[in-house]
């Protein structure tokens, strides 16, 4: 049997993120996680928020690892993960009242980030909330030396990667009909941004 994937970063940031989700997702019923990665966040959040159906999604190559986490946890509110490639546009035909994504915007190319936000109106309910975790620049400036180093390492891996500018991302959210509710400081110079559909 394959070994479950493990992300140390997920272990470190899951509780600070959960504290924010407890406030913003307390009245939500169906969440879509875009880019579930290892699956660790899904198990932790779905266990803590049992009223919420937590739908994992990721590219096909990451689904086996996510399934291992979901199968072991055996939670009633984590259905099988969806094969979702933002660039391919194979979005689910369901409307969610919560969308979550962690550490994805700096991995995707900017055109994919634009595509993701443009897809949100078709998959969200009228009052949906959107929470995105990760590093962001403000006024086109790094918020820390560690983020500058991280951005350089991303660009060395692939030219399309990089820390995104908060202002540009917020404009995409506004264009999709979402208004910023909170910009919360998180561990390791990350942020968690929460918007709600107007």
Long-range contacts (C-beta under 8 A, 24 or more apart in sequence): 2-64, 2-65, 2-68, 3-68, 4-38, 4-39, 4-65, 4-68, 4-69, 4-72, 5-37, 5-38, 5-39, 5-62, 5-65, 5-68, 5-69, 6-38, 6-40, 7-37, 7-38, 7-40, 9-103, 9-188, 10-37, 10-38, 10-40, 10-41, 10-44, 10-102, 11-40, 12-187, 12-188, 13-102, 13-133, 13-186, 13-187, 13-188, 13-190, 14-40, 14-41, 14-44, 14-45, 16-186, 16-187, 16-192, 17-41, 17-45, 17-102, 17-133, 17-186, 17-192, 18-44, 18-45, 18-48, 20-131, 20-182, 20-184, 20-192, 20-194, 21-45, 21-49, 21-100, 21-131, 22-48, 22-49, 24-129, 24-131, 24-181, 24-182, 24-194, 25-49, 25-52, 25-98, 25-100, 25-129, 25-131, 28-52, 28-97, 28-98, 28-129, 29-53, 29-97, 30-55, 30-94, 30-95, 30-96, 30-97, 30-98, 31-55, 31-96, 31-97, 31-98, 31-99, 31-100, 32-57, 32-92, 32-94, 32-96, 32-98, 32-99, 32-100, 32-123, 33-57, 33-99, 33-100, 33-101, 33-102, 34-84, 34-86, 34-99, 34-100, 34-101, 34-104, 34-116, 35-101, 35-102, 35-103, 35-104, 35-107, 36-62, 36-66, 36-81, 37-62, 37-66, 37-102, 37-103, 38-62, 38-65, 38-66, 38-69, 39-65, 39-66, 39-67, 39-68, 39-69, 39-70, 39-81, 40-69, 41-100, 41-102, 42-66, 42-69, 42-70, 42-78, 43-69, 43-70, 43-72, 43-73, 43-75, 43-78, 45-100, 46-73, 46-75, 46-77, 46-78, 47-73, 47-75, 50-75, 50-76, 50-77, 51-77, 52-77, 52-98, 53-77, 53-78, 53-79, 54-78, 55-79, 55-81, 55-82, 55-92, 55-94, 55-96, 56-81, 56-82, 57-81, 57-82, 57-83, 57-84, 57-92, 58-83, 58-84, 59-83, 59-84, 59-85, 60-85, 86-112, 86-115, 86-116, 86-119, 87-111, 87-112, 87-115, 89-115, 89-119, 91-119, 91-122, 91-123, 92-123, 94-123, 95-123, 95-124, 95-125, 95-128, 96-123, 96-124, 96-125, 96-128, 97-124, 97-125, 97-127, 97-128, 97-129, 98-128, 98-129, 98-130, 98-131, 99-123, 99-124, 99-128, 99-129, 99-130, 99-131, 100-130, 100-131, 100-132, 100-133, 101-131, 101-132, 101-133, 102-132, 102-133, 102-134, 103-133, 103-134, 104-132, 104-134, 105-132, 105-134, 105-164, 105-169, 106-134, 106-135, 106-151, 106-154, 106-161, 106-162, 106-163, 106-164, 107-154, 107-161, 108-160, 109-160, 109-161, 110-160, 110-164, 113-164, 113-169, 113-172, 114-172, 117-169, 117-172, 117-173, 117-175, 117-176, 118-172, 118-175, 118-176, 120-176, 120-177, 120-178, 121-176, 121-177, 124-197, 125-197, 126-197, 127-196, 127-197, 128-178, 128-196, 128-197, 129-181, 129-194, 129-195, 129-196, 129-197, 130-173, 130-178, 130-194, 130-195, 130-196, 130-197, 131-192, 131-193, 131-194, 132-169, 132-192, 132-193, 133-186, 133-190, 133-191, 133-192, 133-193, 134-163, 134-164, 134-190, 134-191, 135-163, 135-189, 135-190, 135-191, 136-163, 136-164, 136-165, 136-166, 136-169, 136-191, 136-193, 137-163, 137-164, 137-165, 137-166, 138-165, 138-166, 138-167, 139-167, 140-165, 143-189, 144-189, 146-188, 146-189, 147-189, 166-191, 166-193, 169-193
